[in-house]
């Protein structure tokens, strides 16, 4: 059931070896140039996803360092968005939010020393920035409720489920920090600082995951029709940046994501709760529940019972 895009072991092992050498401060310049000539950017980012999500080979910090060096040496980007230059495109909005959160963390961290000694202006700025981090909630909700189901229809299960679990950790850390900051004058500073450090660490890691591993996957896997569907459904969850209009490609006829057909099964996907199920999958689930279900609609018409 769990899957991630396949990539040859040769490519994966080559990338793995280069990351390891880079961690140990070895010169990998020539090998990076050779890698860029032999392998496409999509294969390299695919190898990075496998090394991080499946093999747990190294940290996102080291992957970020490797990618930064690769792009500097080869003059080729692994993470650049080339799909659309339109700022209202869902992928560009997603990237804008990542940049906002990165800047917000830097600005908030810079206030810590002043907040510690209770400088009034710094305290108010700190409270405001911590509250602004609530923009993570719509960012995560759009990713989980709209984009993950599209990715999972491609057979990609590990990345969405592991990222969702990490999102939950961040939500918990944000909630804890905001509760403590709301009583900042009554709480010992070390509790505020520990809560912030916990959030900063987990969120920084997630922003690296999204920028380096997830954006390239979305750019490769999601079709123009699906992006248009994502754009029209996103407003229901909100944004962390101002979005003045919904992205639209006049050459594409808008259809609901719910009406898309699974390419492998040839069966209709319908929205159930936080995801999508084919009618066959829903039927199997309902028929295997350890309870008997009958359904009568609001008009008193008997419509369903499970086997």
C-alpha positions as CSV (number, residue, x, y, z in Angstrom):
1,X,0.0,0.0,0.0
2,X,2.8,2.4,0.9
3,X,4.7,3.6,-2.1
4,X,7.0,6.4,-3.4
5,X,8.2,7.1,-6.9
6,X,10.8,4.6,-8.0
7,X,14.3,5.6,-8.8
8,X,17.3,3.4,-9.7
9,X,19.5,2.2,-6.8
10,X,22.5,3.5,-8.7
11,X,21.2,7.1,-8.7
12,X,20.1,6.8,-5.1
13,X,23.4,5.4,-3.9
14,X,25.3,8.1,-5.9
15,X,23.4,10.9,-4.3
16,X,23.7,9.2,-0.9
17,X,27.5,9.0,-1.3
18,X,27.7,12.6,-2.3
19,X,25.7,13.8,0.7
20,X,27.9,11.7,3.0
21,X,31.1,13.2,1.5
22,X,29.6,16.7,1.8
23,X,28.8,16.1,5.4
24,X,32.4,15.2,6.0
25,X,33.6,18.4,4.2
26,X,35.0,16.6,1.2
27,X,35.3,18.3,-2.2
28,X,32.5,17.0,-4.4
29,X,32.5,19.7,-7.0
30,X,33.5,17.6,-10.0
31,X,31.2,14.8,-9.0
32,X,28.2,17.2,-8.7
33,X,28.9,18.5,-12.2
34,X,29.0,14.9,-13.5
35,X,25.8,14.1,-11.7
36,X,24.0,17.1,-13.2
37,X,25.1,16.0,-16.7
38,X,24.1,12.4,-16.2
39,X,20.8,12.6,-14.3
40,X,17.8,14.9,-14.5
41,X,16.7,17.1,-11.6
42,X,13.6,15.0,-11.2
43,X,15.6,11.9,-10.6
44,X,17.9,13.6,-8.1
45,X,15.0,15.0,-6.1
46,X,13.3,11.6,-6.2
47,X,16.4,10.1,-4.8
48,X,16.4,12.7,-2.0
49,X,12.8,11.9,-1.2
50,X,13.6,8.2,-0.8
51,X,16.7,8.9,1.3
52,X,14.7,11.1,3.6
53,X,11.3,9.6,3.9
54,X,12.1,5.9,3.5
55,X,15.7,5.3,4.4
56,X,15.9,8.2,7.0
57,X,19.5,8.6,5.8
58,X,20.1,12.1,7.0
59,X,18.5,15.3,8.2
60,X,16.7,18.0,6.2
61,X,19.4,20.4,7.2
62,X,22.1,18.3,5.5
63,X,19.8,17.8,2.5
64,X,19.4,21.5,2.2
65,X,23.1,22.1,2.4
66,X,23.7,19.5,-0.3
67,X,21.0,21.1,-2.6
68,X,22.5,24.5,-2.0
69,X,26.0,23.3,-3.0
70,X,24.6,21.4,-6.0
71,X,22.8,24.5,-7.3
72,X,25.8,26.8,-6.7
73,X,28.3,24.4,-8.4
74,X,26.1,23.3,-11.4
75,X,24.1,26.6,-11.8
76,X,21.0,24.3,-12.1
77,X,18.1,24.6,-9.7
78,X,16.4,21.5,-8.2
79,X,13.6,23.5,-6.6
80,X,12.8,26.4,-9.0
81,X,9.1,26.7,-10.0
82,X,8.9,26.7,-13.8
83,X,5.2,25.6,-14.1
84,X,3.8,29.2,-14.1
85,X,4.9,32.7,-13.4
86,X,1.4,33.8,-12.4
87,X,1.5,34.7,-8.7
88,X,-2.0,33.5,-8.2
89,X,-1.1,29.9,-9.3
90,X,-1.6,27.6,-6.3
91,X,2.0,26.4,-6.5
92,X,3.4,30.0,-6.4
93,X,1.0,30.9,-3.5
94,X,2.4,27.8,-1.7
95,X,6.0,29.0,-2.2
96,X,5.1,32.5,-1.1
97,X,3.7,31.2,2.1
98,X,6.9,29.2,2.7
99,X,8.9,32.4,2.3
100,X,6.6,34.3,4.7
101,X,7.0,31.6,7.4
102,X,10.8,31.6,7.0
103,X,11.0,35.4,7.3
104,X,8.6,35.3,10.2
105,X,10.7,32.8,12.1
106,X,13.8,34.9,11.6
107,X,12.1,38.1,12.8
108,X,10.6,36.4,15.8
109,X,13.9,34.8,16.8
110,X,15.6,38.2,16.6
111,X,13.2,39.5,19.3
112,X,13.9,36.8,21.9
113,X,16.6,38.6,23.9
114,X,14.6,41.8,24.1
115,X,11.4,39.9,25.2
116,X,13.4,38.1,27.8
117,X,14.2,41.4,29.6
118,X,10.6,42.4,29.1
119,X,11.1,45.4,26.7
120,X,7.5,46.5,26.1
121,X,7.8,47.2,22.3
122,X,9.6,43.9,21.7
123,X,7.0,42.0,23.8
124,X,4.1,43.3,21.7
125,X,5.9,42.6,18.4
126,X,6.7,39.1,19.6
127,X,3.0,38.4,20.5
128,X,1.9,39.7,17.1
129,X,4.3,37.5,15.2
130,X,3.4,34.4,17.2
131,X,-0.2,35.1,16.4
132,X,0.6,35.6,12.7
133,X,2.0,32.0,12.7
134,X,-1.7,30.9,12.8
135,X,-1.4,31.3,9.0
136,X,0.2,27.8,9.1
137,X,-3.3,26.3,9.7
138,X,-4.8,27.2,6.3
139,X,-1.4,26.4,4.6
140,X,-1.4,22.9,6.1
141,X,-5.2,22.4,5.6
142,X,-4.9,23.1,1.8
143,X,-1.9,20.8,1.6
144,X,-3.6,17.9,3.5
145,X,-7.2,18.2,2.3
146,X,-6.7,19.1,-1.4
147,X,-3.2,18.4,-2.6
148,X,-2.4,15.2,-0.7
149,X,-5.4,13.3,-2.2
150,X,-4.2,14.2,-5.7
151,X,-0.7,13.0,-4.9
152,X,-2.0,9.8,-3.3
153,X,-3.9,9.0,-6.5
154,X,-0.5,8.6,-8.1
155,X,0.4,5.9,-5.6
156,X,2.4,8.3,-3.4
157,X,1.5,7.4,0.2
158,X,4.6,7.7,2.3
159,X,5.4,11.3,1.8
160,X,1.8,12.7,2.4
161,X,1.3,10.6,5.5
162,X,4.7,11.4,7.1
163,X,4.3,15.1,6.3
164,X,0.8,15.1,7.8
165,X,2.2,13.5,11.0
166,X,4.9,16.2,11.1
167,X,2.2,18.9,10.5
168,X,0.3,17.6,13.6
169,X,3.5,18.0,15.7
170,X,3.8,21.6,14.5
171,X,0.2,22.3,15.2
172,X,0.6,21.0,18.8
173,X,3.8,23.1,19.3
174,X,2.1,26.2,17.9
175,X,-0.9,25.8,20.2
176,X,1.4,25.3,23.2
177,X,3.4,28.4,22.4
178,X,0.4,30.6,21.8
179,X,-1.2,29.6,25.1
180,X,2.0,30.4,26.9
181,X,2.5,33.7,25.1
182,X,-1.1,34.7,26.0
183,X,0.1,34.6,29.6
184,X,3.6,35.8,28.9
185,X,3.8,38.0,32.0
186,X,2.8,35.1,34.3
187,X,4.9,32.3,32.8
188,X,8.6,31.7,33.5
189,X,10.7,32.8,30.5
190,X,12.3,29.4,30.1
191,X,8.9,27.9,29.4
192,X,8.2,30.5,26.6
193,X,11.7,29.9,25.1
194,X,11.4,26.1,25.2
195,X,8.0,26.3,23.5
196,X,9.4,28.6,20.8
197,X,12.5,26.5,20.2
198,X,10.4,23.4,19.8
199,X,8.1,25.1,17.2
200,X,11.0,26.8,15.4
201,X,12.9,23.4,15.0
202,X,9.9,21.4,13.7
203,X,8.6,24.2,11.5
204,X,12.0,24.9,10.0
205,X,12.4,21.3,9.1
206,X,8.9,21.2,7.5
207,X,9.6,24.3,5.4
208,X,12.7,22.5,4.1
209,X,10.6,19.4,3.3
210,X,8.1,21.5,1.4
211,X,10.5,23.6,-0.5
212,X,13.1,20.9,-1.5
213,X,11.1,17.6,-1.6
214,X,7.4,18.5,-2.0
215,X,7.3,21.4,-4.4
216,X,9.3,19.5,-7.1
217,X,6.9,16.5,-6.7
218,X,3.8,18.7,-7.1
219,X,5.3,20.4,-10.1
220,X,6.0,17.0,-11.8
221,X,2.9,15.1,-10.8
222,X,-0.1,17.4,-10.8
223,X,-1.8,18.2,-14.1
224,X,-3.0,21.6,-15.3
225,X,-6.6,20.5,-14.9
226,X,-5.9,19.4,-11.3
227,X,-4.2,22.7,-10.5
228,X,-7.3,24.5,-11.7
229,X,-9.4,22.4,-9.4
230,X,-7.0,23.0,-6.5
231,X,-7.2,26.7,-7.1
232,X,-11.0,26.8,-7.0
233,X,-11.2,24.6,-3.9
234,X,-8.4,26.4,-1.9
235,X,-10.4,29.5,-1.0
236,X,-12.5,27.4,1.3
237,X,-9.5,26.8,3.5
238,X,-7.9,30.2,3.4
239,X,-4.3,31.4,2.9
240,X,-1.4,32.8,4.8
241,X,-0.9,35.5,2.2
242,X,-3.3,37.9,0.4
243,X,-4.9,36.3,-2.6
244,X,-6.9,38.7,-4.7
245,X,-8.1,36.3,-7.4
246,X,-8.5,32.7,-8.3
247,X,-6.0,31.3,-10.8
248,X,-7.7,30.2,-14.0
249,X,-6.5,28.9,-17.3
250,X,-9.1,29.9,-20.0
251,X,-8.1,26.9,-22.1
252,X,-9.1,24.4,-19.4
253,X,-12.7,23.4,-18.7
254,X,-13.2,23.4,-14.9
255,X,-14.4,20.2,-13.4
256,X,-14.7,19.1,-9.8
257,X,-11.8,17.1,-8.3
258,X,-14.6,14.7,-7.0
259,X,-15.4,13.8,-10.6
260,X,-11.9,12.8,-11.6
261,X,-11.4,9.1,-12.4
262,X,-8.6,7.0,-11.0
263,X,-6.2,6.2,-13.8
264,X,-5.4,2.8,-12.4
265,X,-8.8,1.6,-11.3
266,X,-11.0,3.3,-13.9
267,X,-13.5,4.0,-11.1
268,X,-14.8,7.3,-9.9
269,X,-13.2,9.0,-6.9
270,X,-15.6,10.7,-4.5
271,X,-14.8,12.9,-1.6
272,X,-15.2,11.3,1.8
273,X,-14.1,13.2,4.9
274,X,-10.5,14.3,4.4
275,X,-9.8,12.3,1.3
276,X,-11.1,10.4,-1.7
277,X,-12.4,6.8,-2.1
278,X,-13.7,5.0,-5.2
279,X,-17.2,3.6,-4.9
280,X,-15.7,0.1,-4.7
281,X,-13.5,1.1,-1.8
282,X,-16.3,2.8,0.1
283,X,-18.5,-0.3,-0.4
284,X,-15.8,-2.6,0.9
285,X,-15.3,-0.4,4.0
286,X,-19.0,-0.2,4.8
287,X,-19.6,-3.9,4.3
288,X,-16.7,-4.8,6.6
289,X,-17.7,-2.6,9.5
290,X,-18.8,-4.7,12.6
291,X,-22.2,-3.0,12.6
292,X,-25.3,-3.0,10.5
293,X,-26.1,0.3,8.8
294,X,-29.3,1.4,7.2
295,X,-30.0,4.9,5.8
296,X,-33.3,6.6,5.3
297,X,-33.2,10.1,3.7
298,X,-35.0,13.2,4.9
299,X,-38.1,12.3,2.8
300,X,-38.4,9.0,4.5
301,X,-37.1,7.1,1.5
302,X,-35.1,3.9,2.3
303,X,-31.8,4.3,0.3
304,X,-29.1,2.0,1.7
305,X,-28.1,-0.9,3.8
306,X,-24.7,-2.6,4.1
307,X,-24.2,-6.3,3.6
